[in-house]
């Protein structure tokens, strides 16, 4: 495992949390939190690398309704939360 230039290594759970936080809060809010809590959250470059390495990376404007329908069926749910940014 390689270390980043700032020598921070994050637990995989922190990477997941940061990734979701970035999606739900938005880029500006994420950067504000990351800068004010120095060393607590990975950089946006690290998040981009994380996105490329997960099995189903998220891409803007790419909808996977079939996968969502299958997942909702597997957890016996008919509801989903969706967020849109302007």
N, C-alpha and C positions, 0 to 999 in steps of 0.2 A: 504494500500500500504506500503510495507516495504522499508526502506531506505538501501542503500548499506553501506558498512563499511566506505567509504569515505564521506558519507552524500550527495552525488550528486544525484539529481533526474532530469531527462531530459524530456522535452516536447516530446510527441509522434512524432512530426515532426522532431525533432533532431534525434531521434532513426532511423526514416526512412532514413533521409539524411546520417547518419553515416553508416547505413547498405549498402546503394547504393555506398557510397564512398569506403567502404571496398572492395566491389565486383569489382568496376571499376578501382580503383587505385592499389589494391593489398594490401596484409597484411603488408608488410614492409613500404610502403608509408603511409598507414593508421596509423600505430604505430608511425612513424616519426612525422606526423601532430599531433596526439593525445598527444604525450609526450611534444612537443614544444608549444602546446596551452593547457596547463594544465587546466583541468576542463571543456573544451569546447566540448569534445566528450566522449562518453561512452567507457568503456573498452571492449576488445574483448570478455570477458566472458558475459558481458551484451548483446553484439550483438548476441552471441550464444543463450542466453535465448530468445531474441527477435525473432530470427529465429524459435525457437521451438514453440513460441506462436502465430505466424501469421498463417492465414488460409491455405496458400500454402507455407510451408517452402522450402527453396532452399537446394538442396543436390547435391554434386559434382557428375557428370556423370549421372544425372537423367534427361532425356529429356522428355518434355511434349508437343510434337508437336500438338496433338489434341487440347489442351487448347490454344496454341499459334495461331493455325489456327482459332479457334472460336473467339478469342480476335481480331485478325486482321480483321476478317469479321465484327465484331461489330463496329469497328472504321473506316471501309471502307479503309483499307490500305493493300498494297501488299508487303511492305518492313519492314524489321526488322534489327536491329543492333545486332551483336553478337561479343563477345570479347573472345579471348582465351589466356590463360597464359601458359607459358612453365614451 
